[in-house]
Structures are given as C-alpha cells and as structure tokens.
Amino acid sequence: MSSFITLHQVVSRMVNSPFAEPMNWVVQENEVWAIVGKNGSGKSLLSEVIVGKYPLNTGLCQSLFENLV
C-alpha cells in the first residue's frame, strides 16, 4: 500500500504555532482520518500546511502524486 500523504519532520513556526516540534504523519491510500482537537490546537494550521498555504520551516510534505510543499 502506498502513502497518500507523508509529513516527515515537519515544523511550521508561525506565531503561536502548536507545531514547534518536528511532526511525522503518514496517511496510507484508502485510510480515513479525522483531525479533532480543542480550539487553537492547530487543526486548521495542519490542513493549511498540508495544502501549502503556510511555509514549512523544516521537513517534507508530499502526496502520492507530487510534493505538496
């Protein structure tokens, strides 16, 4: 099974960012994930980092089809 989305050692140091420590996450093809958490915990920031709205300070974010960031 191939990775659909891979985040490797991702850090996005935006103002008040919850992603100050390197983050790893792999979503395999045909998996379904839900991102849940309290207000201000970084749910929207995570999705915006994945689609390239905000730059990464370090790390790699890629999909099955192309590098996203």
MDTraj code that builds the backbone (N, CA, C; nanometers):
import mdtraj as md
import numpy as np

residues = "MET SER SER PHE ILE THR LEU HIS GLN VAL VAL SER ARG MET VAL ASN SER PRO PHE ALA GLU PRO MET ASN TRP VAL VAL GLN GLU ASN GLU VAL TRP ALA ILE VAL GLY LYS ASN GLY SER GLY LYS SER LEU LEU SER GLU VAL ILE VAL GLY LYS TYR PRO LEU ASN THR GLY LEU CYS GLN SER LEU PHE GLU ASN LEU VAL".split()
xyz = np.array([
    [0.0840, -0.1178, 0.0000],
    [0.0000, 0.0000, 0.0000],
    [0.0888, 0.1245, 0.0000],
    [0.0552, 0.2227, -0.0821],
    [0.1343, 0.3447, -0.0942],
    [0.0864, 0.4519, 0.0031],
    [0.1784, 0.5407, 0.0372],
    [0.1432, 0.6548, 0.1214],
    [0.0709, 0.7578, 0.0370],
    [-0.0433, 0.8043, 0.0831],
    [-0.1180, 0.9076, 0.0132],
    [-0.0654, 1.0456, 0.0510],
    [-0.0441, 1.0679, 0.1804],
    [0.0177, 1.1911, 0.2307],
    [0.1246, 1.1523, 0.3312],
    [0.2407, 1.2140, 0.3204],
    [0.3502, 1.1905, 0.4150],
    [0.4020, 1.3243, 0.4640],
    [0.4077, 1.3396, 0.5950],
    [0.4726, 1.4533, 0.6575],
    [0.5923, 1.3977, 0.7320],
    [0.7096, 1.4501, 0.7041],
    [0.8325, 1.3999, 0.7659],
    [0.9091, 1.5159, 0.8287],
    [0.9220, 1.5124, 0.9606],
    [0.9955, 1.6143, 1.0364],
    [0.9466, 1.7552, 1.0049],
    [0.8142, 1.7712, 0.9944],
    [0.7540, 1.8996, 0.9588],
    [0.7522, 1.9928, 1.0795],
    [0.8006, 2.1143, 1.0579],
    [0.7932, 2.2207, 1.1576],
    [0.7455, 2.3459, 1.0867],
    [0.6400, 2.4086, 1.1396],
    [0.5913, 2.5351, 1.0867],
    [0.5833, 2.6315, 1.2037],
    [0.6790, 2.7179, 1.2134],
    [0.6860, 2.8099, 1.3274],
    [0.6142, 2.9414, 1.2965],
    [0.4832, 2.9329, 1.2889],
    [0.4017, 3.0526, 1.2739],
    [0.3836, 3.1116, 1.4141],
    [0.3306, 3.2321, 1.4218],
    [0.3044, 3.2934, 1.5517],
    [0.2053, 3.2058, 1.6288],
    [0.2397, 3.1717, 1.7500],
    [0.1564, 3.0863, 1.8363],
    [0.1299, 2.9484, 1.7756],
    [0.2227, 2.8977, 1.6965],
    [0.2055, 2.7690, 1.6305],
    [0.2198, 2.6528, 1.7282],
    [0.1277, 2.5560, 1.7220],
    [0.1422, 2.4363, 1.8034],
    [0.2433, 2.3371, 1.7449],
    [0.2974, 2.3658, 1.6258],
    [0.3902, 2.2746, 1.5596],
    [0.5345, 2.3203, 1.5750],
    [0.5767, 2.3430, 1.6972],
    [0.7142, 2.3873, 1.7229],
    [0.8103, 2.2688, 1.7232],
    [0.7589, 2.1491, 1.7464],
    [0.8408, 2.0271, 1.7460],
    [0.8179, 1.9524, 1.6149],
    [0.9198, 1.8839, 1.5630],
    [0.9030, 1.8093, 1.4376],
    [0.7887, 1.7073, 1.4444],
    [0.7099, 1.7030, 1.3378],
    [0.5929, 1.6156, 1.3321],
    [0.6063, 1.5184, 1.2161],
    [0.5714, 1.3929, 1.2401],
    [0.5676, 1.2903, 1.1358],
    [0.4257, 1.2340, 1.1301],
    [0.3769, 1.2126, 1.0076],
    [0.2425, 1.1562, 0.9905],
    [0.2354, 1.0936, 0.8524],
    [0.1834, 0.9727, 0.8443],
    [0.1664, 0.9049, 0.7157],
    [0.0210, 0.8620, 0.7026],
    [-0.0409, 0.9000, 0.5924],
    [-0.1761, 0.8570, 0.5595],
    [-0.1641, 0.7640, 0.4405],
    [-0.2025, 0.6389, 0.4589],
    [-0.1973, 0.5396, 0.3523],
    [-0.3198, 0.5527, 0.2619],
    [-0.3073, 0.5042, 0.1388],
    [-0.4216, 0.5011, 0.0475],
    [-0.5376, 0.4291, 0.1145],
    [-0.6586, 0.4776, 0.0896],
    [-0.7837, 0.4184, 0.1390],
    [-0.8028, 0.4304, 0.2894],
    [-0.7169, 0.5032, 0.3599],
    [-0.7394, 0.5296, 0.5021],
    [-0.8246, 0.6555, 0.5157],
    [-0.9023, 0.6600, 0.6215],
    [-0.9827, 0.7772, 0.6532],
    [-0.9388, 0.8276, 0.7896],
    [-0.9027, 0.9545, 0.7964],
    [-0.8577, 1.0162, 0.9205],
    [-0.9477, 1.1339, 0.9531],
    [-0.9617, 1.1629, 1.0802],
    [-1.0300, 1.2837, 1.1264],
    [-0.9318, 1.3602, 1.2142],
    [-0.9253, 1.4902, 1.1940],
    [-0.8402, 1.5753, 1.2754],
    [-0.9309, 1.6459, 1.3756],
    [-0.9150, 1.6129, 1.5023],
    [-1.0003, 1.6691, 1.6072],
    [-0.9134, 1.7305, 1.7160],
    [-0.9696, 1.8249, 1.7873],
    [-0.8979, 1.8869, 1.8977],
    [-0.9693, 2.0129, 1.9441],
    [-0.9180, 2.0682, 2.0515],
    [-0.9743, 2.1901, 2.1090],
    [-0.9485, 2.3089, 2.0168],
    [-1.0214, 2.4171, 2.0414],
    [-0.9966, 2.5419, 1.9694],
    [-0.8522, 2.5843, 1.9912],
    [-0.7850, 2.6223, 1.8841],
    [-0.6477, 2.6697, 1.8949],
    [-0.5432, 2.5614, 1.9021],
    [-0.5834, 2.4360, 1.8807],
    [-0.4868, 2.3262, 1.8917],
    [-0.4101, 2.3001, 1.7624],
    [-0.4489, 2.3661, 1.6516],
    [-0.3720, 2.3552, 1.5279],
    [-0.4360, 2.2757, 1.4162],
    [-0.5639, 2.2451, 1.4257],
    [-0.6306, 2.1667, 1.3219],
    [-0.6274, 2.2379, 1.1868],
    [-0.6679, 2.3625, 1.1855],
    [-0.6684, 2.4389, 1.0603],
    [-0.5269, 2.4630, 1.0105],
    [-0.4358, 2.4932, 1.1005],
    [-0.2968, 2.5159, 1.0611],
    [-0.2390, 2.3906, 0.9957],
    [-0.2680, 2.2733, 1.0511],
    [-0.2187, 2.1488, 0.9922],
    [-0.2693, 2.1322, 0.8498],
    [-0.3985, 2.1522, 0.8280],
    [-0.4525, 2.1360, 0.6925],
    [-0.3963, 2.2425, 0.5981],
    [-0.3748, 2.3635, 0.6472],
    [-0.3192, 2.4700, 0.5631],
    [-0.1725, 2.4455, 0.5307],
    [-0.0986, 2.3849, 0.6224],
    [0.0403, 2.3469, 0.5945],
    [0.0426, 2.2374, 0.4882],
    [-0.0474, 2.1399, 0.4982],
    [-0.0508, 2.0285, 0.4024],
    [-0.0788, 2.0786, 0.2606],
    [-0.1690, 2.1750, 0.2447],
    [-0.2019, 2.2239, 0.1104],
    [-0.1096, 2.3357, 0.0632],
    [-0.0150, 2.3765, 0.1471],
    [0.0853, 2.4730, 0.1050],
    [0.0530, 2.6188, 0.1303],
    [-0.0505, 2.6467, 0.2085],
    [-0.0851, 2.7860, 0.2377],
    [0.0224, 2.8529, 0.3234],
    [0.0803, 2.7759, 0.4163],
    [0.1865, 2.8278, 0.5021],
    [0.3148, 2.7504, 0.4759],
    [0.4278, 2.8184, 0.4805],
    [0.5554, 2.7510, 0.4525],
    [0.6008, 2.6649, 0.5703],
    [0.6812, 2.5665, 0.5372],
    [0.7453, 2.4840, 0.6393],
    [0.8797, 2.5461, 0.6751],
    [0.9148, 2.5428, 0.8024],
    [1.0495, 2.5833, 0.8412],
    [1.1469, 2.4706, 0.8099],
    [1.1042, 2.3482, 0.8360],
    [1.1831, 2.2302, 0.8020],
    [1.0876, 2.1176, 0.7666],
    [1.1409, 2.0143, 0.7044],
    [1.0631, 1.8947, 0.6779],
    [1.0156, 1.8827, 0.5349],
    [0.9366, 1.7786, 0.5121],
    [0.8873, 1.7442, 0.3798],
    [0.7410, 1.7052, 0.3916],
    [0.6602, 1.7574, 0.3007],
    [0.5193, 1.7231, 0.2934],
    [0.4924, 1.6826, 0.1500],
    [0.4555, 1.5571, 0.1279],
    [0.4327, 1.5125, -0.0096],
    [0.3102, 1.4220, -0.0165],
    [0.2562, 1.4097, -0.1383],
    [0.1423, 1.3225, -0.1605],
    [0.1822, 1.2116, -0.2562],
    [0.0921, 1.1225, -0.2806],
    [0.1144, 1.0120, -0.3743],
    [0.1474, 1.0648, -0.5128],
    [0.0956, 1.1813, -0.5471],
    [0.1088, 1.2334, -0.6822],
    [0.2194, 1.3365, -0.7002],
    [0.2523, 1.4133, -0.5956],
    [0.3502, 1.5196, -0.6094],
    [0.3926, 1.5719, -0.4730],
    [0.5009, 1.6477, -0.4686],
    [0.5373, 1.7205, -0.3478],
    [0.4380, 1.8332, -0.3305],
    [0.3801, 1.8439, -0.2134],
    [0.2819, 1.9488, -0.1878],
    [0.3486, 2.0781, -0.1476],
    [0.4575, 2.0674, -0.0740],
    [0.5284, 2.1868, -0.0272],
    [0.6749, 2.1662, -0.0500],
])
top = md.Topology()
chain = top.add_chain()
for i, resn in enumerate(residues, 1):
    res = top.add_residue(resn, chain, resSeq=i)
    for name in ("N", "CA", "C"):
        top.add_atom(name, md.element.get_by_symbol(name[0]), res)
traj = md.Trajectory(xyz[None], top)
